[in-house]
């Protein structure tokens, strides 16, 4: 189940569900082959939901996002994506799942610091009138 399958023989929705199941069952020890195949399949789908799932899977593997927090919603999103690919769900459901996955993306620790003003004080002049 962990090796790459021949491209023409893959039932993409079923394979995505199988691979995310393996990730959930083996967490936190993700097999690189499983992750690579899942991310490749998701990029092959190319939808906003698939791209969001792929990015969060990569962040989980890099330990930027905690597996215990991310894997359950990722599994649900993969099931939603698979049902969407099968024509069982519409754009509304897929977009809702994408939104949920996007909430797993890390936020910056703080706002960027502005080192210098855009306009120097010497360039400012008082208006007359």
C-alpha positions in Angstrom: 0.0 0.0 0.0 2.9 2.4 0.5 4.6 2.2 -2.9 3.7 4.3 -5.9 1.0 2.9 -8.1 1.0 3.0 -11.9 -0.5 6.3 -12.9 -3.2 4.9 -15.3 -4.4 2.3 -12.8 -5.0 4.6 -9.8 -8.5 5.1 -8.5 -7.5 8.6 -7.3 -10.2 9.2 -4.7 -9.8 5.8 -3.2 -6.0 6.1 -3.2 -6.1 9.5 -1.5 -8.4 8.1 1.2 -6.1 5.0 1.7 -3.0 7.1 2.0 -4.4 9.6 4.5 -5.6 6.6 6.5 -2.1 5.2 6.6 -0.8 8.6 7.8 -3.4 8.7 10.6 -2.6 5.2 11.7 1.1 5.6 11.7 1.3 9.1 13.2 3.6 10.7 14.1 5.9 8.4 12.1 5.0 9.2 8.5 6.6 7.1 5.8 8.1 9.4 3.2 6.8 7.2 0.3 3.2 7.6 1.6 3.6 11.3 2.0 5.2 11.8 -1.4 2.5 9.8 -3.1 -0.3 11.6 -1.3 1.1 15.0 -2.1 1.6 14.1 -5.7 -1.9 12.8 -6.1 -3.3 16.0 -4.4 -1.3 18.2 -6.7 -2.6 16.1 -9.6 -6.1 17.0 -8.6 -5.1 20.6 -8.5 -8.3 22.0 -6.8 -8.0 24.6 -4.1 -9.0 22.0 -1.5 -6.4 19.5 -2.8 -3.7 22.1 -2.7 -4.6 23.2 0.8 -4.6 19.6 2.0 -1.2 19.0 0.3 0.3 22.0 2.0 -0.9 21.1 5.5 0.3 17.5 5.0 3.8 18.9 4.2 3.6 21.1 7.3 2.6 18.1 9.5 5.6 16.2 8.2 7.9 19.2 8.9 6.4 19.3 12.4 5.2 22.9 11.9 1.7 21.7 12.5 0.9 19.1 15.2 -0.2 15.8 13.7 -2.7 15.2 16.6 -4.4 18.4 15.7 -4.2 18.3 11.9 -4.7 14.7 10.9 -8.3 14.3 11.9 -9.5 17.3 9.8 -7.1 16.3 7.0 -8.7 12.8 6.9 -12.2 14.4 6.8 -11.1 16.8 4.1 -9.6 13.9 2.0 -13.0 12.1 2.3 -14.8 15.3 1.2 -12.3 15.7 -1.7 -12.8 12.1 -2.7 -16.6 12.5 -2.7 -16.2 15.7 -4.7 -14.1 13.8 -7.3 -16.8 11.1 -7.4 -19.4 13.8 -8.1 -21.2 13.3 -4.8 -20.5 16.8 -3.4 -20.6 20.3 -4.9 -18.4 23.3 -4.8 -20.0 24.6 -1.6 -19.0 21.6 0.4 -15.5 21.5 -1.1 -15.0 25.2 -0.3 -16.2 24.7 3.3 -13.6 21.9 3.7 -10.9 24.1 2.2 -11.7 26.8 4.7 -11.4 24.4 7.6 -8.0 23.2 6.3 -6.8 26.7 5.8 -7.5 27.4 9.5 -4.7 24.8 10.2 -2.1 27.0 8.5 0.3 28.6 10.9 0.0 32.4 11.4 3.0 34.6 11.8 4.1 35.2 15.4 3.7 38.9 15.1 3.1 41.6 12.6 6.1 42.7 10.6 8.0 45.6 12.1 8.3 48.7 9.9 11.9 49.7 10.0 11.6 53.1 8.3 8.8 55.3 7.4 7.7 55.3 3.7 8.1 59.1 3.6 10.9 60.9 5.4 9.8 63.6 7.8 11.9 66.2 5.8 9.7 65.6 2.7 6.5 66.7 4.6 5.4 70.3 4.2 2.5 72.2 5.7 -0.3 73.2 3.4 -1.2 76.8 3.3 -4.9 77.5 3.1 
